[in-house]
């Protein structure tokens, strides 16, 4: 097995691997990528609002709140 000389070779290895996949494998990988995008990009925007920015104005207030929550539990 050849050694990977730089980061470009690393990505070329994966590109070649995906080119050689069967049609079924490519469809499954597409489904996985779409599901991950939905989970991390779309759902995050709706289910995890930025709590600290809505409650506090300054960085010090945010830090103080987080420290209190961590040490109280």
C-alpha positions in Angstrom: 0.0 0.0 0.0 1.3 3.4 -1.0 1.9 6.1 1.6 -0.2 9.2 1.3 2.1 12.1 0.5 -0.2 15.0 1.0 -3.8 15.9 1.8 -4.7 16.0 -1.9 -3.8 12.3 -2.2 -6.0 11.6 0.8 -9.1 13.1 -0.8 -8.3 11.5 -4.2 -8.3 8.1 -2.5 -11.9 8.7 -1.3 -13.0 10.1 -4.6 -11.7 7.0 -6.4 -13.4 4.8 -3.9 -16.8 6.5 -4.4 -16.5 6.3 -8.1 -16.1 2.6 -8.0 -19.2 2.0 -5.9 -22.2 0.2 -7.3 -25.4 2.1 -8.1 -27.1 0.8 -5.0 -24.2 1.9 -2.8 -24.3 5.4 -4.3 -28.0 5.7 -3.6 -27.5 4.6 0.0 -24.7 7.1 0.5 -26.9 9.9 -1.0 -29.7 9.0 1.5 -27.2 9.0 4.4 -25.8 12.4 3.4 -29.3 13.9 3.0 -30.4 12.6 6.4 -27.3 13.9 8.1 -27.9 17.3 6.5 -31.5 17.4 7.7 -30.5 16.3 11.2 -27.7 18.8 11.7 -28.7 21.8 9.6 -32.4 21.9 9.4 -33.5 20.5 12.8 -30.8 22.4 14.7 -32.3 25.7 13.5 -35.8 24.8 14.8 -35.1 22.7 17.9 -32.1 24.3 19.4 -32.6 28.1 19.6 -29.7 30.2 20.9 -30.8 30.4 24.5 -27.9 32.4 25.9 -28.2 35.2 23.3 -31.9 35.6 24.0 -31.5 35.8 27.8 -28.2 37.7 28.3 -26.6 40.8 26.6 -23.0 40.5 27.6 -20.4 37.8 27.5 -19.8 38.1 31.2 -23.4 37.4 32.0 -23.4 34.4 29.7 -20.3 33.0 31.3 -21.6 33.6 34.8 -24.8 31.8 34.0 -23.0 28.8 32.5 -20.6 28.5 35.5 -23.6 28.6 37.8 -25.4 25.9 35.9 -22.4 23.6 35.8 -21.5 24.0 39.4 -25.0 23.6 40.8 -25.7 20.3 39.1 
